[in-house]
């Protein structure tokens, strides 16, 4: 949620922010950005399923080796930090949850799994 809040705060595009929070596949993104996100989702959900062909897709989209490496490292770091926080039982404080709700659109607030206090 904090990343969505940052995007909402620094972007003039509320549709983009809402899509990135809920379903990036509905956002109006360039091919490179969509490809990087598709790769990150696959690496997150099925790490062992990534093959050389997945890396080649990034290269075919015009990413150089540094950008490919950055995509992998950012994805891995984000997953590591999320699992670290989950593993240590880090919870969002009551007042922070209310802060999150201030920048969420009504559509995002209506997403039950996102707003379920046990999931935050």
C-alpha positions as CSV (number, residue, x, y, z in Angstrom):
1,X,0.0,0.0,0.0
2,X,2.8,2.4,0.7
3,X,4.1,2.1,-2.9
4,X,0.6,2.8,-4.2
5,X,0.4,5.8,-1.9
6,X,3.7,7.1,-3.2
7,X,2.5,6.7,-6.8
8,X,-0.8,8.5,-6.1
9,X,1.1,11.3,-4.4
10,X,3.6,11.8,-7.2
11,X,1.5,11.0,-10.2
12,X,-1.3,13.0,-11.9
13,X,-2.8,9.8,-13.1
14,X,-5.3,8.4,-10.6
15,X,-6.4,5.7,-13.1
16,X,-2.8,4.4,-13.4
17,X,-2.5,4.4,-9.6
18,X,-5.8,2.5,-9.2
19,X,-4.8,-0.1,-11.8
20,X,-1.3,-0.5,-10.3
21,X,-2.9,-1.1,-6.9
22,X,-5.5,-3.6,-8.1
23,X,-4.6,-5.0,-11.5
24,X,-1.7,-3.6,-13.5
25,X,-2.8,-5.5,-16.6
26,X,-5.6,-3.0,-17.1
27,X,-3.2,0.0,-16.9
28,X,-2.1,1.9,-20.0
29,X,1.5,0.9,-19.9
30,X,4.3,0.7,-22.5
31,X,5.5,-2.7,-23.7
32,X,8.7,-2.6,-21.6
33,X,7.0,-1.7,-18.4
34,X,4.3,-4.4,-18.9
35,X,7.0,-6.9,-19.8
36,X,9.0,-6.1,-16.6
37,X,5.8,-6.4,-14.5
38,X,4.8,-9.7,-16.1
39,X,8.3,-11.0,-15.4
40,X,8.2,-9.8,-11.8
41,X,4.8,-11.5,-11.2
42,X,6.0,-14.7,-12.7
43,X,9.3,-14.6,-10.7
44,X,7.2,-13.9,-7.5
45,X,4.5,-16.5,-8.0
46,X,6.6,-19.3,-9.6
47,X,10.3,-18.7,-9.2
48,X,11.3,-22.1,-10.4
49,X,9.2,-21.6,-13.5
50,X,11.4,-18.8,-14.9
51,X,13.6,-19.9,-17.8
52,X,16.1,-18.3,-20.1
53,X,13.3,-17.5,-22.5
54,X,11.7,-15.3,-19.8
55,X,15.0,-13.3,-19.6
56,X,15.1,-13.2,-23.4
57,X,11.6,-11.6,-23.5
58,X,13.0,-8.7,-21.5
59,X,15.9,-8.3,-23.9
60,X,13.6,-8.5,-26.9
61,X,11.6,-5.6,-25.4
62,X,14.8,-3.6,-25.5
63,X,16.2,-3.9,-22.0
64,X,19.9,-4.1,-21.7
65,X,21.7,-6.4,-19.3
66,X,21.8,-3.8,-16.5
67,X,18.1,-3.3,-16.8
68,X,17.4,-7.0,-16.8
69,X,19.6,-7.4,-13.7
70,X,17.8,-4.5,-12.0
71,X,14.4,-6.0,-12.8
72,X,15.5,-9.3,-11.2
73,X,17.1,-7.7,-8.2
74,X,14.3,-5.3,-7.4
75,X,11.8,-8.2,-7.7
76,X,13.9,-10.4,-5.4
77,X,14.5,-7.6,-2.9
78,X,10.8,-6.7,-2.7
79,X,9.8,-10.3,-2.2
80,X,12.5,-10.8,0.5
81,X,11.4,-7.7,2.4
82,X,7.8,-8.7,2.3
83,X,8.6,-12.2,3.5
84,X,10.8,-10.8,6.2
85,X,8.0,-8.6,7.5
86,X,5.5,-11.4,7.3
87,X,7.9,-13.8,9.0
88,X,8.4,-11.4,11.9
89,X,4.7,-10.6,12.2
90,X,5.1,-6.9,11.3
91,X,1.6,-5.3,11.4
92,X,0.4,-2.0,10.2
93,X,-0.6,0.2,13.2
94,X,-4.2,1.4,13.5
95,X,-3.6,5.0,12.5
96,X,-1.4,4.0,9.5
97,X,-4.3,2.0,8.1
98,X,-6.5,5.1,8.3
99,X,-3.8,7.0,6.5
100,X,-3.8,4.4,3.7
101,X,-7.5,4.8,3.2
102,X,-7.2,8.5,2.6
103,X,-5.5,8.1,-0.7
104,X,-7.4,5.0,-1.9
105,X,-10.2,5.5,-4.4
106,X,-13.7,4.1,-3.5
107,X,-13.1,1.3,-6.0
108,X,-9.9,0.2,-4.2
109,X,-11.5,0.5,-0.8
110,X,-14.3,-1.9,-2.1
111,X,-11.8,-4.7,-2.6
112,X,-12.6,-7.0,0.3
113,X,-9.3,-8.9,0.3
114,X,-7.3,-5.7,0.3
115,X,-9.3,-4.0,3.1
116,X,-9.6,-7.1,5.3
117,X,-7.7,-6.0,8.5
118,X,-6.2,-9.5,8.9
119,X,-4.5,-9.1,5.5
120,X,-2.8,-5.8,6.3
